[in-house]
Amino acid sequence: MKSLLLSIFLLTIGFNCLAQSNNNKSIAALKNETAVHIQSGYDAYKNVALSIWDYAELGYKENKSSSLLQHTLMDNGFVVEAGVAGMPTAFVASYGSGFPVIGILAEYDALPGLSQDDSSTKSLIPNKNNGHGCGHHLFGTGSVAAGIAIKKLLEAGKINGTIKVFGCPAEEGGSGKVYMVRDWLFNKVDIVLHWHPWDKNLVLNSSVLANKSAKFRFYGIASHAAVSPEKGRSALDAVEAMNNMVNMMREHVPQDTRIHYVINNGGKAPNVVPEFAEAYYYVRHPDKTTTVSIFDRILKAAEGAALGTETKMEFEIIGGTHDMLINKTLATIMQTNLEKVGGVTYTAEEISFAKNNQASFFGKLPSIDNAGAITPLHIEKAQYSTDVGDVSYVVPTVGVETATWVPGTSAHSWQAVASGGTDIGIKGMIVASKTMAFTAIDLFTNPTLINKAKDEFIQKKGDYEYRALLGDRKPALNYRD
């Protein structure tokens, strides 16, 4: 009897192992099929990405960029809802039905003042001001490519569920995703995937800086600066007084605080007392609550500046984003897939481009070979902000960065724009597409992973109730004006 039970037990184990082995082979086959599909679309996706690179449209003005991505998705069978959450260039593209619902984020806004062609030396494009210094032309296209690859598997009945691609405008200061979160567009999504162009390949396993931004506008009285200055009240004086107080405040804020500003308008002529002036401020800190408290102190500086210069002050909240809620469960899955996909390999011509590009860098130069390496999963302190943070507080979220730029390249630089206009950028985009698609396949085929990620999300979020840092304002559609 004992011998019979032992035999049954061993037979059961054998069947389970065989089933697991067959399942692993099936998943591997799906990933291989998906990799081939994405790679076969290289030229088509390159054309989409470089079109958006050429459009270089600023936040909330990405009309052609958003339209191109929407039509690419519709041509591949997605149903697209455009103009969501009060933003004309935002959209949600969906395919499939039922559980699980996997979302992929897409961005496509450019930055002002970063005109650059695709050469390895600084070279502005005539009559063009904007440039994709953060690689969002790649971001949007790569995410669309991953979404279409998953749609192909759903269409063929090889996996079940729903894929959604979220077209997210104005990440650069406009906080587009915050309005999408606030309008509950992620309410029925189980997991969200995203990525970002970078100079190396790594899975995001650390938080980012929370951010709150505003424009401070001062109104004075114009007068002749030489004949009757006593009759004027300078709005520029108010801006400079505010800036001076904030700069003194830097000594008395937590060390990991970041405060930056520009003067958008300081008057029009030296011999006219400026009746209007405006400063645009960002405040960042790893903790969202501390970020808000520092912003409130900056507001007091603005109020004091107005009082001291006898001017009137108004302010407009432009953006506000959370820190990132990291999900180790999802990060571990994505890391395995990134290692499977591998990094970027340069041709001899691209190596030459990279060396010429690096000649303009400051400091110690990293190896060009880093573009092909995969960074081990680790916690790395991030010094930037993103509205993906808000998404991470309402649904389990994970992201990857891939080498779309020459190693050592700084984001928001002409060098980043240049790399993004070449096959160096496109190759990194394809790595990201495959990594996200592979991760989605794991989630579609193993719902246990989704449940585990949700349990971790609930534990880490605790009793915190999400509230947008930018309040209840409508999207700042003209913040770049």
VEXDOLUM-662902 format. One record per residue (C-alpha): residue number from 0; residue in one letter; x, y, z. Coordinates in Angstrom, 1 decimal, decimal comma. Layout:
N
ROZA   pos   code        X        Y        Z
ROZA   NUM      A        X        Y        Z
...
END
This chain:
481
ROZA   pos   code        X        Y        Z
ROZA     0      M      0,0      0,0      0,0
ROZA     1      K      2,8      2,4      1,0
ROZA     2      S      4,6      1,5     -2,3
ROZA     3      L      1,4      2,3     -4,3
ROZA     4      L      0,9      5,6     -2,6
ROZA     5      L      4,6      6,5     -3,1
ROZA     6      S      4,3      5,6     -6,8
ROZA     7      I      1,2      7,8     -7,2
ROZA     8      F      2,9     10,6     -5,4
ROZA     9      L      6,0     10,4     -7,6
ROZA    10      L      3,8     10,2    -10,7
ROZA    11      T      1,9     13,3     -9,7
ROZA    12      I      5,1     15,2     -9,2
ROZA    13      G      6,2     14,0    -12,6
ROZA    14      F      3,0     15,2    -14,3
ROZA    15      N      3,2     18,6    -12,5
ROZA    16      C      6,9     19,0    -13,6
ROZA    17      L      6,0     18,1    -17,2
ROZA    18      A      3,1     20,5    -17,2
ROZA    19      Q      5,3     23,3    -15,8
ROZA    20      S      7,9     22,5    -18,4
ROZA    21      N      5,4     22,6    -21,2
ROZA    22      N      4,0     25,9    -19,8
ROZA    23      N      7,4     27,4    -19,7
ROZA    24      K      8,0     26,3    -23,3
ROZA    25      S      4,7     27,8    -24,3
ROZA    26      I      5,5     31,1    -22,7
ROZA    27      A      9,0     31,1    -24,3
ROZA    28      A      7,4     30,5    -27,7
ROZA    29      L      5,0     33,4    -27,2
ROZA    30      K      8,0     35,7    -26,3
ROZA    31      N     10,0     34,5    -29,3
ROZA    32      E      7,0     35,1    -31,6
ROZA    33      T      6,5     38,6    -30,1
ROZA    34      A     10,2     39,5    -30,5
ROZA    35      V     10,1     38,5    -34,1
ROZA    36      H      6,9     40,6    -34,6
ROZA    37      I      8,4     43,7    -33,0
ROZA    38      Q     11,7     43,3    -34,8
ROZA    39      S      9,9     42,9    -38,2
ROZA    40      G      8,2     46,3    -37,6
ROZA    41      Y     11,6     48,0    -37,0
ROZA    42      D     11,4     50,2    -40,1
ROZA    43      A      7,7     51,1    -39,7
ROZA    44      Y      8,2     52,1    -36,0
ROZA    45      K     11,3     54,0    -36,9
ROZA    46      N      9,3     56,1    -39,4
ROZA    47      V      6,7     56,8    -36,7
ROZA    48      A      9,3     57,7    -34,1
ROZA    49      L     11,3     60,0    -36,4
ROZA    50      S      8,2     61,7    -37,6
ROZA    51      I      7,4     62,6    -34,0
ROZA    52      W     11,0     63,6    -33,5
ROZA    53      D     10,6     66,0    -36,4
ROZA    54      Y      7,3     67,4    -35,2
ROZA    55      A      8,8     68,1    -31,7
ROZA    56      E      5,6     69,4    -30,3
ROZA    57      L      5,4     70,9    -26,8
ROZA    58      G      3,1     69,7    -24,0
ROZA    59      Y     -0,6     69,8    -24,7
ROZA    60      K      0,2     70,9    -28,3
ROZA    61      E      1,2     67,4    -29,6
ROZA    62      N     -1,6     67,3    -32,1
ROZA    63      K      0,3     65,6    -35,0
ROZA    64      S      2,2     63,3    -32,7
ROZA    65      S     -0,8     62,1    -30,8
ROZA    66      S     -2,8     61,7    -34,0
ROZA    67      L     -0,1     59,6    -35,6
ROZA    68      L      0,1     57,2    -32,6
ROZA    69      Q     -3,7     57,0    -32,5
ROZA    70      H     -4,0     56,1    -36,1
ROZA    71      T     -1,2     53,6    -35,8
ROZA    72      L     -3,2     51,8    -33,1
ROZA    73      M     -6,5     52,1    -34,9
ROZA    74      D     -4,9     50,7    -38,1
ROZA    75      N     -4,0     47,7    -35,9
ROZA    76      G     -7,5     47,0    -34,5
ROZA    77      F     -7,5     49,1    -31,4
ROZA    78      V    -10,5     51,2    -30,3
ROZA    79      V     -9,4     54,7    -29,4
ROZA    80      E    -11,0     57,2    -27,2
ROZA    81      A     -9,5     60,6    -27,8
ROZA    82      G     -9,5     63,8    -25,8
ROZA    83      V     -9,8     62,1    -22,4
ROZA    84      A     -9,6     63,8    -19,0
ROZA    85      G    -10,0     67,3    -20,5
ROZA    86      M     -6,8     67,1    -22,7
ROZA    87      P     -7,3     67,2    -26,5
ROZA    88      T     -4,1     65,2    -27,1
ROZA    89      A     -4,7     62,5    -24,5
ROZA    90      F     -6,2     59,1    -25,5
ROZA    91      V     -6,9     55,6    -24,4
ROZA    92      A     -6,6     52,8    -26,9
ROZA    93      S     -8,1     49,4    -26,0
ROZA    94      Y     -8,2     45,8    -27,4
ROZA    95      G     -9,7     42,7    -25,9
ROZA    96      S    -11,9     42,1    -23,0
ROZA    97      G    -11,9     40,8    -19,5
ROZA    98      F     -9,2     40,0    -16,9
ROZA    99      P     -6,4     40,9    -16,7
ROZA   100      V     -6,3     44,5    -17,9
ROZA   101      I     -2,7     45,5    -18,6
ROZA   102      G     -1,9     49,2    -19,3
ROZA   103      I      1,1     50,6    -21,2
ROZA   104      L      1,9     54,3    -20,9
ROZA   105      A      3,0     56,4    -23,9
ROZA   106      E      4,4     59,9    -24,0
ROZA   107      Y      5,2     62,2    -26,9
ROZA   108      D      5,9     65,8    -25,8
ROZA   109      A      9,1     67,7    -26,6
ROZA   110      L     11,1     70,4    -24,8
ROZA   111      P     11,6     74,1    -25,8
ROZA   112      G     15,0     75,4    -26,7
ROZA   113      L     16,5     72,1    -27,7
ROZA   114      S     16,6     72,3    -31,5
ROZA   115      Q     19,2     69,9    -32,8
ROZA   116      D     19,7     67,7    -35,9
ROZA   117      D     20,9     64,1    -35,8
ROZA   118      S     24,6     64,8    -36,1
ROZA   119      S     27,2     64,1    -33,3
ROZA   120      T     28,1     67,7    -32,9
ROZA   121      K     25,9     70,6    -31,8
ROZA   122      S     23,9     71,8    -34,9
ROZA   123      L     20,6     73,6    -34,5
ROZA   124      I     17,9     73,1    -37,1
ROZA   125      P     17,1     76,5    -38,7
ROZA   126      N     13,7     78,0    -37,7
ROZA   127      K     13,1     75,3    -35,1
ROZA   128      N     13,1     75,8    -31,4
ROZA   129      N     11,9     72,5    -29,9
ROZA   130      G     13,6     69,1    -29,6
ROZA   131      H     13,0     65,7    -28,1
ROZA   132      G     15,7     66,0    -25,4
ROZA   133      C     13,9     63,4    -23,2
ROZA   134      G     13,2     61,0    -26,0
ROZA   135      H      9,4     60,9    -25,7
ROZA   136      H      9,1     60,3    -29,5
ROZA   137      L     10,7     57,0    -28,7
ROZA   138      F      8,7     56,5    -25,6
ROZA   139      G      5,3     56,9    -27,3
ROZA   140      T      6,3     54,8    -30,3
ROZA   141      G      7,9     52,0    -28,3
ROZA   142      S      4,9     51,7    -26,1
ROZA   143      V      2,6     51,5    -29,1
ROZA   144      A      4,7     48,8    -30,6
ROZA   145      A      4,5     46,7    -27,4
ROZA   146      G      0,8     47,2    -27,3
ROZA   147      I      0,3     46,1    -30,9
ROZA   148      A      2,5     43,0    -30,3
ROZA   149      I      0,3     42,0    -27,3
ROZA   150      K     -2,9     42,6    -29,4
ROZA   151      K     -1,6     40,1    -32,0
ROZA   152      L     -1,5     37,4    -29,3
ROZA   153      L     -4,9     38,3    -28,0
ROZA   154      E     -6,4     38,3    -31,5
ROZA   155      A     -4,9     34,9    -32,1
ROZA   156      G     -6,4     33,6    -28,9
ROZA   157      K     -3,0     32,7    -27,5
ROZA   158      I     -3,6     34,8    -24,4
ROZA   159      N     -6,8     36,3    -22,8
ROZA   160      G     -7,6     39,7    -21,4
ROZA   161      T     -7,4     43,3    -22,3
ROZA   162      I     -4,5     45,6    -23,4
ROZA   163      K     -4,7     49,4    -23,1
ROZA   164      V     -2,3     52,0    -24,4
ROZA   165      F     -2,6     55,3    -22,5
ROZA   166      G     -1,6     58,3    -24,6
ROZA   167      C     -0,2     60,7    -22,0
ROZA   168      P      0,6     64,3    -23,0
ROZA   169      A      2,7     67,0    -21,3
ROZA   170      E      4,8     64,9    -19,0
ROZA   171      E      7,4     67,7    -19,1
ROZA   172      G      5,9     69,9    -16,5
ROZA   173      G      2,3     69,6    -17,5
ROZA   174      S      1,5     66,6    -15,3
ROZA   175      G     -0,8     65,0    -17,9
ROZA   176      K     -1,1     61,6    -16,2
ROZA   177      V     -2,3     63,3    -13,0
ROZA   178      Y     -5,5     64,3    -14,7
ROZA   179      M     -5,9     60,8    -16,1
ROZA   180      V     -5,5     59,4    -12,6
ROZA   181      R     -7,9     62,0    -11,2
ROZA   182      D    -10,5     61,0    -13,8
ROZA   183      W    -10,3     57,3    -12,8
ROZA   184      L     -9,0     56,2    -16,1
ROZA   185      F     -6,8     53,6    -14,4
ROZA   186      N     -9,5     52,5    -12,1
ROZA   187      K    -10,1     49,0    -13,7
ROZA   188      V     -6,5     48,4    -14,8
ROZA   189      D     -4,6     45,6    -13,0
ROZA   190      I     -1,0     46,4    -13,9
ROZA   191      V      0,7     49,4    -15,6
ROZA   192      L      3,9     49,1    -17,6
ROZA   193      H      6,1     52,0    -18,8
ROZA   194      W      9,6     52,8    -19,9
ROZA   195      H     11,9     55,8    -20,5
ROZA   196      P     14,8     56,6    -22,8
ROZA   197      W     18,2     56,7    -21,0
ROZA   198      D     21,9     56,1    -21,5
ROZA   199      K     21,8     52,6    -19,9
ROZA   200      N     19,6     49,6    -19,5
ROZA   201      L     18,0     49,1    -16,1
ROZA   202      V     14,7     48,3    -14,4
ROZA   203      L     13,4     51,1    -12,2
ROZA   204      N     13,6     49,9     -8,6
ROZA   205      S     13,7     53,2     -6,8
ROZA   206      S     11,5     56,2     -6,2
ROZA   207      V     11,6     59,6     -7,8
ROZA   208      L     11,2     63,2     -6,5
ROZA   209      A      7,8     64,5     -5,9
ROZA   210      N      7,3     67,8     -7,6
ROZA   211      K      5,1     70,9     -7,4
ROZA   212      S      5,3     73,8     -9,8
ROZA   213      A      3,7     77,2    -10,2
ROZA   214      K      3,9     80,5    -12,1
ROZA   215      F      4,1     83,5     -9,8
ROZA   216      R      2,8     86,7    -11,5
ROZA   217      F      3,4     90,2    -10,1
ROZA   218      Y      1,5     93,3    -11,2
ROZA   219      G      3,0     96,8    -10,6
ROZA   220      I      2,6    100,3    -12,0
ROZA   221      A      4,4    101,4    -15,2
ROZA   222      S      6,3    104,7    -15,3
ROZA   223      H      9,2    106,4    -16,9
ROZA   224      A     12,3    104,9    -15,2
ROZA   225      A     14,2    108,1    -15,4
ROZA   226      V     11,7    111,0    -15,3
ROZA   227      S      9,3    109,7    -12,7
ROZA   228      P     10,5    106,4    -11,2
ROZA   229      E      8,7    107,3     -7,9
ROZA   230      K      5,4    106,9     -9,6
ROZA   231      G      6,1    103,3    -10,6
ROZA   232      R      6,0    100,1     -8,7
ROZA   233      S      8,3     97,4    -10,3
ROZA   234      A      6,9     94,0    -10,9
ROZA   235      L     10,4     92,9    -11,7
ROZA   236      D     11,6     94,1     -8,3
ROZA   237      A      9,0     91,8     -6,8
ROZA   238      V     10,3     88,8     -8,8
ROZA   239      E     13,9     89,5     -7,8
ROZA   240      A     12,9     90,0     -4,2
ROZA   241      M     11,1     86,7     -4,2
ROZA   242      N     14,0     84,9     -5,9
ROZA   243      N     16,4     86,4     -3,3
ROZA   244      M     14,3     85,2     -0,4
ROZA   245      V     14,0     81,7     -1,9
ROZA   246      N     17,7     81,5     -2,6
ROZA   247      M     18,4     82,4      1,1
ROZA   248      M     15,9     79,7      2,0
ROZA   249      R     18,0     77,0      0,4
ROZA   250      E     20,1     76,9      3,5
ROZA   251      H     17,1     76,0      5,6
ROZA   252      V     15,4     73,2      3,7
ROZA   253      P     16,2     69,5      3,7
ROZA   254      Q     19,4     68,7      1,9
ROZA   255      D     17,8     66,6     -0,8
ROZA   256      T     15,4     69,4     -1,8
ROZA   257      R     15,6     70,8     -5,4
ROZA   258      I     14,3     74,3     -6,2
ROZA   259      H     14,6     75,8     -9,7
ROZA   260      Y     13,1     78,8    -11,4
ROZA   261      V     13,2     80,9    -14,6
ROZA   262      I     12,0     84,5    -15,1
ROZA   263      N      9,5     84,1    -18,0
ROZA   264      N      8,8     87,9    -18,2
ROZA   265      G     10,9     90,6    -16,6
ROZA   266      G      9,7     93,6    -18,5
ROZA   267      K     10,2     94,9    -22,0
ROZA   268      A     12,5     97,9    -21,8
ROZA   269      P     15,0     99,2    -19,2
ROZA   270      N     13,5    102,7    -19,3
ROZA   271      V     10,0    101,5    -18,4
ROZA   272      V      9,3    100,4    -14,9
ROZA   273      P      7,9     96,9    -15,5
ROZA   274      E      4,2     96,6    -14,7
ROZA   275      F      4,2     92,8    -15,1
ROZA   276      A      6,8     90,1    -14,3
ROZA   277      E      6,5     86,4    -13,9
ROZA   278      A      8,7     83,6    -12,4
ROZA   279      Y      8,1     79,9    -13,0
ROZA   280      Y      9,1     77,6    -10,1
ROZA   281      Y      9,7     73,9     -9,5
ROZA   282      V     10,0     72,4     -6,0
ROZA   283      R     11,1     68,8     -5,6
ROZA   284      H     11,7     66,4     -2,7
ROZA   285      P     11,6     62,6     -2,2
ROZA   286      D      8,6     63,0      0,1
ROZA   287      K      5,3     64,4     -1,3
ROZA   288      T      4,3     65,9      2,0
ROZA   289      T      7,7     67,7      2,4
ROZA   290      T      7,4     69,0     -1,2
ROZA   291      V      4,1     70,6     -0,4
ROZA   292      S      5,4     72,2      2,8
ROZA   293      I      8,4     73,7      1,0
ROZA   294      F      6,2     75,0     -1,8
ROZA   295      D      4,0     76,7      0,9
ROZA   296      R      7,1     78,5      2,2
ROZA   297      I      8,0     79,7     -1,3
ROZA   298      L      4,5     81,1     -1,6
ROZA   299      K      5,1     83,1      1,6
ROZA   300      A      8,2     84,5      0,0
ROZA   301      A      6,1     85,6     -3,0
ROZA   302      E      3,6     87,2     -0,7
ROZA   303      G      6,3     89,0      1,1
ROZA   304      A      7,9     90,2     -2,1
ROZA   305      A      4,6     91,7     -3,2
ROZA   306      L      4,1     93,4      0,2
ROZA   307      G      7,6     94,9      0,2
ROZA   308      T      7,4     96,2     -3,4
ROZA   309      E      3,8     97,4     -3,2
ROZA   310      T      2,8     95,1     -6,1
ROZA   311      K      0,0     92,6     -6,5
ROZA   312      M      0,8     88,8     -6,7
ROZA   313      E     -1,2     86,0     -8,2
ROZA   314      F      0,0     82,4     -8,7
ROZA   315      E     -1,2     79,5    -10,8
ROZA   316      I     -0,4     75,9     -9,9
ROZA   317      I      1,0     74,4    -13,1
ROZA   318      G      1,9     70,8    -12,1
ROZA   319      G      2,3     68,5     -9,2
ROZA   320      T      3,4     64,9     -9,2
ROZA   321      H      3,9     62,2     -6,6
ROZA   322      D      7,0     60,2     -5,8
ROZA   323      M      7,1     56,6     -7,1
ROZA   324      L      5,6     53,6     -5,3
ROZA   325      I      8,0     50,8     -6,3
ROZA   326      N      6,8     47,2     -6,8
ROZA   327      K      9,6     44,7     -6,3
ROZA   328      T      7,4     41,8     -7,5
ROZA   329      L      7,0     43,5    -10,9
ROZA   330      A     10,5     44,8    -11,0
ROZA   331      T     11,9     41,3    -10,6
ROZA   332      I      9,8     40,0    -13,5
ROZA   333      M     10,8     42,9    -15,7
ROZA   334      Q     14,5     42,4    -14,8
ROZA   335      T     14,4     38,8    -16,0
ROZA   336      N     12,8     39,9    -19,3
ROZA   337      L     15,3     42,8    -19,8
ROZA   338      E     18,2     40,3    -19,4
ROZA   339      K     16,5     38,0    -21,9
ROZA   340      V     16,2     40,8    -24,5
ROZA   341      G     19,7     42,1    -23,9
ROZA   342      G     21,1     45,6    -24,6
ROZA   343      V     22,0     47,6    -27,7
ROZA   344      T     24,8     46,7    -30,1
ROZA   345      Y     26,4     49,5    -32,1
ROZA   346      T     27,7     49,3    -35,6
ROZA   347      A     31,1     50,7    -36,5
ROZA   348      E     29,4     53,9    -37,8
ROZA   349      E     27,5     54,2    -34,5
ROZA   350      I     30,6     53,8    -32,5
ROZA   351      S     32,2     56,6    -34,4
ROZA   352      F     29,1     58,8    -33,7
ROZA   353      A     29,2     57,9    -30,0
ROZA   354      K     32,9     58,8    -29,7
ROZA   355      N     32,3     62,2    -31,4
ROZA   356      N     29,3     62,8    -29,2
ROZA   357      Q     31,2     61,9    -26,0
ROZA   358      A     33,8     64,5    -26,9
ROZA   359      S     31,4     67,2    -25,8
ROZA   360      F     30,7     65,6    -22,4
ROZA   361      F     32,1     66,8    -19,1
ROZA   362      G     33,7     64,5    -16,5
ROZA   363      K     34,7     60,9    -16,7
ROZA   364      L     33,4     59,1    -19,8
ROZA   365      P     31,7     55,8    -19,4
ROZA   366      S     32,4     52,9    -21,8
ROZA   367      I     30,4     52,9    -25,0
ROZA   368      D     30,0     49,2    -24,4
ROZA   369      N     27,6     50,1    -21,5
ROZA   370      A     24,9     50,4    -24,1
ROZA   371      G     25,0     46,6    -24,4
ROZA   372      A     25,1     45,9    -20,7
ROZA   373      I     22,2     45,2    -18,4
ROZA   374      T     22,4     46,8    -15,0
ROZA   375      P     21,6     44,4    -12,1
ROZA   376      L     18,4     45,1    -10,2
ROZA   377      H     19,3     47,5     -7,4
ROZA   378      I     18,0     50,6     -5,5
ROZA   379      E     19,3     53,8     -7,1
ROZA   380      K     18,4     57,2     -5,8
ROZA   381      A     16,6     59,1     -8,7
ROZA   382      Q     16,9     62,9     -8,9
ROZA   383      Y     14,1     63,5    -11,4
ROZA   384      S     10,3     63,7    -11,3
ROZA   385      T      7,6     62,1    -13,4
ROZA   386      D      3,8     62,0    -13,4
ROZA   387      V      4,1     58,2    -13,6
ROZA   388      G      4,4     58,5     -9,8
ROZA   389      D      0,8     59,4     -9,6
ROZA   390      V     -0,2     56,3    -11,6
ROZA   391      S      1,9     54,2     -9,2
ROZA   392      Y     -0,3     55,2     -6,3
ROZA   393      V     -3,5     53,9     -7,8
ROZA   394      V     -2,3     50,7     -9,6
ROZA   395      P      0,8     48,5     -9,4
ROZA   396      T      3,3     50,0    -11,8
ROZA   397      V      6,8     49,0    -13,1
ROZA   398      G      9,1     50,6    -15,7
ROZA   399      V     12,4     50,1    -17,5
ROZA   400      E     15,0     52,4    -19,0
ROZA   401      T     16,9     51,5    -22,1
ROZA   402      A     20,0     52,8    -23,8
ROZA   403      T     18,6     55,1    -26,5
ROZA   404      W     21,4     57,7    -26,0
ROZA   405      V     25,2     57,4    -26,1
ROZA   406      P     26,4     56,3    -22,6
ROZA   407      G     27,1     59,3    -20,5
ROZA   408      T     24,5     61,5    -22,2
ROZA   409      S     22,5     63,8    -20,0
ROZA   410      A     18,7     64,0    -20,5
ROZA   411      H     17,4     67,4    -21,7
ROZA   412      S     20,5     68,0    -23,8
ROZA   413      W     21,2     68,5    -27,5
ROZA   414      Q     23,2     65,2    -27,3
ROZA   415      A     20,1     63,3    -26,3
ROZA   416      V     18,1     64,9    -29,2
ROZA   417      A     20,8     63,9    -31,6
ROZA   418      S     21,0     60,2    -30,5
ROZA   419      G     17,2     60,1    -30,5
ROZA   420      G     17,2     61,0    -34,2
ROZA   421      T     19,4     58,0    -35,1
ROZA   422      D     19,3     54,2    -35,1
ROZA   423      I     21,0     54,3    -31,7
ROZA   424      G     17,7     55,7    -30,3
ROZA   425      I     15,5     53,3    -32,3
ROZA   426      K     17,5     50,2    -31,2
ROZA   427      G     17,0     51,2    -27,5
ROZA   428      M     13,3     51,7    -28,2
ROZA   429      I     13,0     48,2    -29,6
ROZA   430      V     14,7     46,8    -26,5
ROZA   431      A     12,1     48,6    -24,4
ROZA   432      S      9,2     47,3    -26,5
ROZA   433      K     10,3     43,7    -26,3
ROZA   434      T     10,9     44,0    -22,5
ROZA   435      M      7,5     45,4    -21,8
ROZA   436      A      5,8     42,9    -24,1
ROZA   437      F      7,6     40,0    -22,5
ROZA   438      T      6,6     41,3    -19,1
ROZA   439      A      3,0     41,6    -20,2
ROZA   440      I      3,0     38,0    -21,5
ROZA   441      D      4,2     36,8    -18,1
ROZA   442      L      1,3     38,6    -16,4
ROZA   443      F     -1,3     37,5    -18,9
ROZA   444      T     -0,3     33,8    -18,6
ROZA   445      N      0,2     33,8    -14,8
ROZA   446      P     -2,5     35,7    -12,9
ROZA   447      T     -0,8     34,7     -9,6
ROZA   448      L      1,9     37,2    -10,4
ROZA   449      I     -0,7     40,0    -10,6
ROZA   450      N     -2,2     39,0     -7,3
ROZA   451      K      1,2     39,0     -5,7
ROZA   452      A      2,0     42,5     -7,1
ROZA   453      K     -1,4     43,8     -5,9
ROZA   454      D     -0,7     42,5     -2,4
ROZA   455      E      2,6     44,3     -2,3
ROZA   456      F      1,0     47,4     -3,7
ROZA   457      I     -1,7     47,4     -0,9
ROZA   458      Q      1,0     46,8      1,8
ROZA   459      K      3,3     49,6      0,6
ROZA   460      K      0,5     52,2      0,0
ROZA   461      G     -0,9     51,6      3,5
ROZA   462      D     -3,7     53,9      4,5
ROZA   463      Y     -2,6     56,7      2,2
ROZA   464      E     -5,5     58,1      0,2
ROZA   465      Y     -4,4     59,5     -3,2
ROZA   466      R     -4,9     63,2     -3,7
ROZA   467      A     -3,5     65,2     -6,6
ROZA   468      L     -0,8     67,7     -5,5
ROZA   469      L     -2,1     70,1     -8,1
ROZA   470      G     -5,5     70,2     -6,5
ROZA   471      D     -8,7     70,4     -8,6
ROZA   472      R     -7,4     72,7    -11,3
ROZA   473      K     -8,2     71,9    -15,0
ROZA   474      P     -5,3     70,8    -17,3
ROZA   475      A     -2,9     73,8    -17,9
ROZA   476      L     -3,3     73,5    -21,6
ROZA   477      N     -1,4     76,8    -22,3
ROZA   478      Y      1,4     76,4    -19,8
ROZA   479      R      4,0     76,5    -22,5
ROZA   480      D      2,7     79,9    -23,8
END
